Amino acid sequence: MVDAARARQLGIVHMLRSRTNVPASELAGRFGVTERTIYRDIVTLTAHGIPIQAQPGKVGGFRLSPETALDPLTIDSDHALRLYVLGFLDPPSTDTTSEDRARAAGISDTVQEVIRRLAQRIHFDTADWYWRDEGSGHLPVLRTAMLAATALEATWRTKAGGQEATLLKPYGVVWKAGEWHMIAARATGGPARFRLNLVDRLVPTDLTFTYPEDFSVRDWWTQTMEDYGKGEVRVVLDVSAGARDEMLRLSLKSTSQVHEHDNGSLTIVLFVDRWEWLIPLVSSYGPDVIVAEPEELRAAIAAQLRRTLAVYDSAMPSGPAPPDGRSDDDSRLRSTHGRHPGA
């Protein structure tokens, strides 16, 4: 929901877009707050990367940097992230007063409609953060087609190493794990996801389509992630107390079961489509996570660890004994889930 402060801050950006210089006193009068509040809003906006410049003197005030003027119809990935941080891309609220607050903050109906459409079509999945921005070279073409509901000619690389080309109807984009994913539908059938860093070519067309009013990118993506990897294969993991907190931070499915024990350990039951994809994850925990079943997964992990040990034993360097491999920080999560955003 866009609260009053955020709506006012967006209104400030909107006023600065349309004027060369706007004094703090004029902004305060426009939004019915004190100049001190306006100064705090400017600090908040600039802290999140909105390029606002202060102009001293009697005819001074605030303005957007002319080199990076913002246009709500051409928001790139960086600006979209800033708007997300500020809360302008939150899902639409059922609170009917939010529109009244936005209007009172000076946000025109046109800008409100742009925000509504962006909120419907852009979703940031922050379950894991990898700070890469691969594939964003396609965003200018994609966002224009997405907002104007025009089809795209797309060519992308397949997992098998080939290429596929077809006409796509872009429904939205999702930021997940440092990559942009396009949510689009072919001429027939429902939506699917396409990683933009695998897309070689996006060409706009003159063909238009009717955007499904009941479609939500956020809801579709959430359900797709929930369904991904689920199946009937039962996997039981015995988790030591030392790995408890870390394992509980993993994204479990609705079908997963967690049983806590008095000594701080856990038993986690997963239902997956294939146990093979669990090998690298479970192996990374060493003796802190043990597979109880299925026996095939247990044997596969044991075989992998034996092969790894044989390699290390054949080239063991001399020197002090290595640490036991335990870690009290989040180094394993950071190594498997990407660089920490604060790094």
C-alpha distance (Angstrom), angle and dihedral (degrees) to the residues before:
residue distance angle dihedral
M1 . . .
V2 3.80 . .
D3 3.81 103.5 .
A4 3.80 124.5 -156.9
A5 3.82 95.7 -92.2
R6 3.79 93.6 48.4
A7 3.79 92.3 45.1
R8 3.80 89.4 51.3
Q9 3.81 91.2 49.0
L10 3.79 91.3 51.3
G11 3.80 88.3 47.5
I12 3.80 89.1 54.1
V13 3.81 90.7 53.0
H14 3.81 89.6 48.4
M15 3.82 91.8 52.1
L16 3.80 92.2 46.9
R17 3.81 89.8 52.3
S18 3.80 91.2 58.7
R19 3.81 99.4 42.4
T20 3.80 136.6 55.7
N21 3.82 94.9 -139.0
V22 3.80 129.2 2.0
P23 3.83 118.6 -169.9
A24 3.80 119.1 -133.8
S25 3.81 89.5 -121.1
E26 3.81 91.0 57.8
L27 3.81 91.9 48.2
A28 3.80 90.2 48.7
G29 3.79 91.8 50.7
R30 3.81 92.7 45.5
F31 3.79 93.7 54.0
G32 3.78 99.1 32.5
V33 3.81 97.1 -118.5
T34 3.79 136.6 111.3
E35 3.79 123.9 -87.0
R36 3.81 87.8 -114.9
T37 3.82 88.4 60.9
I38 3.81 90.3 50.3
Y39 3.81 90.5 51.8
R40 3.82 89.5 51.7
D41 3.81 89.7 49.7
I42 3.81 90.9 51.4
V43 3.82 90.1 50.6
T44 3.81 90.3 50.4
L45 3.81 93.2 48.9
T46 3.79 95.2 46.5
A47 3.80 90.9 45.5
H48 3.80 87.4 60.8
G49 3.78 93.1 49.2
I50 3.81 102.4 -97.0
P51 3.85 101.7 149.0
I52 3.83 102.3 -124.1
Q53 3.81 120.4 161.0
A54 3.82 126.2 -160.5
Q55 3.81 116.3 -137.5
P56 3.85 114.3 -159.6
G57 3.80 125.5 -146.5
K58 3.80 138.1 56.1
V59 3.82 92.4 -61.3
G60 3.80 93.2 39.6
G61 3.74 132.0 100.9
F62 3.77 133.9 128.4
R63 3.78 130.2 -38.8
L64 3.78 139.6 165.4
S65 3.78 116.0 -99.9
P66 3.83 105.5 -94.7
E67 3.79 90.9 -139.5
T68 3.80 93.7 60.6
A69 3.78 106.5 29.7
L70 3.79 112.5 173.9
D71 3.75 122.0 -124.2
P72 3.81 116.4 -175.1
L73 3.81 90.8 -149.1
T74 3.81 93.0 55.3
I75 3.79 104.0 40.7
D76 3.80 110.3 159.2
S77 3.79 124.3 -151.4
D78 3.80 93.6 -89.3
H79 3.79 94.0 51.8
A80 3.79 90.4 43.0
L81 3.80 89.6 55.9
R82 3.79 90.5 49.8
L83 3.79 91.5 50.9
Y84 3.80 89.0 48.0
V85 3.80 91.2 52.8
L86 3.79 90.0 49.7
G87 3.79 90.6 50.1
F88 3.79 99.4 -114.8
L89 3.80 92.9 124.4
D90 3.79 96.9 51.2
P91 3.81 114.3 132.1
P92 3.79 115.2 -83.9
S93 3.79 112.7 -81.9
T94 3.76 127.0 -129.6
D95 3.82 86.5 -142.0
T96 3.79 102.3 108.8
T97 3.80 91.2 -159.8
S98 3.82 92.3 68.8
E99 3.81 90.9 80.6
D100 3.79 90.4 49.3
R101 3.80 91.1 51.0
A102 3.81 91.3 48.1
R103 3.79 91.0 49.8
A104 3.80 91.1 47.6
A105 3.80 88.2 52.0
G106 3.79 90.2 59.1
I107 3.80 98.7 -102.8
S108 3.77 108.8 146.3
D109 3.78 122.7 -132.4
T110 3.81 88.9 -111.1
V111 3.79 93.1 56.7
Q112 3.81 90.6 43.6
E113 3.79 89.2 54.7
V114 3.82 91.4 50.1
I115 3.81 90.1 51.0
R116 3.80 91.2 47.4
R117 3.80 91.7 51.4
L118 3.80 92.8 46.1
A119 3.80 91.1 48.7
Q120 3.81 88.7 52.1
R121 3.80 94.1 47.8
I122 3.83 104.6 35.0
H123 3.79 124.0 63.9
F124 3.79 129.0 175.3
D125 3.79 113.6 -153.1
T126 3.81 103.4 -161.2
A127 3.81 98.2 177.1
D128 3.83 87.5 112.8
W129 3.80 126.3 16.2
Y130 3.78 122.7 -148.2
W131 3.76 111.4 167.4
R132 3.78 101.8 -141.4
D133 3.76 123.9 113.2
E134 3.77 103.2 -154.6
G135 3.78 120.7 168.3
S136 3.82 95.6 17.0
G137 3.80 90.1 127.2
H138 3.80 86.1 82.7
L139 3.80 94.7 52.2
P140 3.83 98.4 91.3
V141 3.82 92.0 56.1
L142 3.78 92.9 39.0
R143 3.80 98.1 49.7
T144 3.81 92.3 48.2
A145 3.81 91.4 51.1
M146 3.79 90.7 42.6
L147 3.80 95.0 53.7
A148 3.81 94.7 39.0
A149 3.84 93.3 43.9
T150 3.81 94.8 -126.9
A151 3.80 124.4 148.6
L152 3.80 124.2 -113.3
E153 3.78 133.0 -145.3
A154 3.81 103.6 -131.3
T155 3.80 134.6 -170.4
W156 3.80 120.5 -175.4
R157 3.79 141.3 166.8
T158 3.79 118.1 -103.6
K159 3.81 127.2 -142.8
A160 3.80 89.1 -108.4
G161 3.80 90.3 61.6
G162 3.78 97.4 -105.0
Q163 3.78 132.6 106.3
E164 3.78 133.4 -109.2
A165 3.79 128.0 -164.6
T166 3.77 130.0 -169.6
L167 3.80 145.2 135.4
L168 3.80 113.6 -84.3
K169 3.80 134.2 -166.1
P170 3.83 105.7 -145.4
Y171 3.80 112.1 -139.3
G172 3.80 98.3 172.5
V173 3.79 149.4 -54.3
V174 3.79 132.9 -101.3
W175 3.80 128.3 -156.5
K176 3.80 107.6 -144.5
A177 3.80 130.8 159.6
G178 3.79 93.3 -14.6
E179 3.79 94.9 -51.7
W180 3.77 134.7 98.3
H181 3.80 116.9 -126.5
M182 3.79 121.2 -162.6
I183 3.80 115.3 -142.4
A184 3.79 106.7 -152.3
A185 3.78 141.8 149.2
R186 3.79 128.7 -136.5
A187 3.79 120.9 -128.8
T188 3.79 88.0 -81.2
G189 3.77 129.0 24.2
G190 3.76 135.8 33.3
P191 3.80 131.2 -57.2
A192 3.80 124.3 -68.5
R193 3.80 134.4 -177.8
F194 3.81 125.5 -107.4
R195 3.81 123.3 -171.7
L196 3.78 107.2 -129.2
N197 3.80 93.2 -145.1
L198 3.82 87.3 64.4
V199 3.81 93.5 49.5
D200 3.81 112.3 99.3
R201 3.77 99.1 -179.6
L202 3.82 137.7 22.8
V203 3.80 115.5 175.8
P204 3.81 122.3 178.9
T205 3.80 119.5 -127.7
D206 3.78 135.4 -164.8
L207 3.80 91.4 -116.6
T208 3.79 115.1 112.3
F209 3.79 129.8 -161.4
T210 3.77 135.9 -166.3
Y211 3.77 110.8 -105.0
P212 3.83 109.2 -133.7
E213 3.78 105.4 -112.2
D214 3.80 93.5 -153.0
F215 3.81 93.8 52.0
S216 3.82 118.7 107.9
V217 3.81 118.7 -172.3
R218 3.82 90.3 -156.2
D219 3.82 93.7 52.2
W220 3.80 93.3 43.9
W221 3.80 93.0 48.6
T222 3.81 93.8 45.8
Q223 3.79 91.4 52.2
T224 3.81 92.2 44.6
M225 3.82 91.5 52.6
E226 3.79 90.1 47.4
D227 3.80 91.5 52.3
Y228 3.81 94.6 43.3
G229 3.79 111.3 105.2
K230 3.80 95.6 1.7
G231 3.78 119.0 133.3
E232 3.79 146.4 127.2
V233 3.83 99.1 -77.0
R234 3.80 108.5 112.3
V235 3.82 116.6 -143.1
V236 3.82 122.3 -175.8
L237 3.80 119.2 -163.2
D238 3.81 125.8 -170.4
V239 3.81 107.7 -149.6
S240 3.80 123.2 -164.1
A241 3.80 121.9 -133.7
G242 3.81 89.3 -107.4
A243 3.82 92.6 60.9
R244 3.79 95.7 37.2
D245 3.81 99.6 99.7
E246 3.78 93.6 42.8
M247 3.80 94.3 50.4
L248 3.79 91.3 47.6
R249 3.82 88.9 57.4
L250 3.80 90.6 61.7
S251 3.79 117.2 100.0
L252 3.79 105.7 -103.1
K253 3.79 124.7 -167.9
S254 3.78 125.3 -115.6
T255 3.82 88.9 -106.6
S256 3.81 93.3 54.8
Q257 3.79 119.8 107.9
V258 3.80 127.4 -150.1
H259 3.81 120.4 -163.8
E260 3.81 116.9 -171.1
H261 3.80 122.6 -152.0
D262 3.81 131.0 -153.8
N263 3.81 93.6 -111.7
G264 3.83 91.9 58.5
S265 3.79 96.2 -101.4
L266 3.80 125.3 124.0
T267 3.75 140.5 -144.9
I268 3.81 111.6 -148.9
V269 3.81 120.9 -166.8
L270 3.79 117.3 -160.9
F271 3.80 130.2 -174.7
V272 3.80 109.1 -152.9
D273 3.78 138.9 166.4
R274 3.83 94.4 -125.8
W275 3.81 128.6 10.4
E276 3.82 92.6 -152.8
W277 3.81 93.9 82.7
L278 3.82 89.9 60.0
I279 3.83 93.9 63.2
P280 3.84 98.3 87.4
L281 3.81 93.3 40.8
V282 3.80 96.3 50.1
S283 3.80 92.9 40.1
S284 3.80 90.6 56.6
Y285 3.82 90.2 64.3
G286 3.80 94.8 56.4
P287 3.83 112.3 -166.7
D288 3.82 92.8 -9.1
V289 3.82 93.7 77.5
I290 3.80 118.3 39.4
V291 3.79 126.6 -176.6
A292 3.79 112.0 -126.4
E293 3.80 94.0 178.3
P294 2.97 153.0 51.5
E295 3.77 97.7 37.7
E296 3.81 91.1 -145.7
L297 3.82 91.8 61.8
R298 3.79 91.9 44.5
A299 3.82 90.9 51.9
A300 3.81 93.0 45.9
I301 3.81 92.6 52.9
A302 3.82 92.0 45.8
A303 3.81 90.4 51.2
Q304 3.79 91.7 49.3
L305 3.80 92.3 49.6
R306 3.81 91.0 49.0
R307 3.81 90.9 52.2
T308 3.79 90.7 48.4
L309 3.82 92.1 48.3
A310 3.81 91.0 49.8
V311 3.80 90.5 54.5
Y312 3.79 92.4 49.6
D313 3.82 93.3 44.5
S314 3.81 91.1 53.9
A315 3.80 92.1 56.3
M316 3.80 104.0 28.2
P317 3.84 108.7 158.2
S318 3.78 121.8 -138.5
G319 3.78 120.4 -112.5
P320 3.80 139.7 75.8
A321 3.78 120.2 -13.6
P322 3.83 112.7 -87.1
P323 3.82 121.1 -117.1
D324 3.78 118.1 -90.2
G325 3.80 92.1 -106.1
R326 3.78 95.8 -112.2
S327 3.79 118.3 132.3
D328 3.78 131.1 -169.6
D329 3.79 94.0 -160.8
D330 3.81 132.3 68.0
S331 3.81 95.3 -95.5
R332 3.79 94.2 125.2
L333 3.79 93.0 50.9
R334 3.78 90.0 47.0
S335 3.78 92.0 50.4
T336 3.79 94.1 48.7
H337 3.80 100.0 33.8
G338 3.79 101.6 39.5
R339 3.76 138.6 -99.7
H340 3.79 116.3 -31.8
P341 3.83 109.9 -106.5
G342 3.78 90.6 -125.2
A343 3.80 93.5 56.0
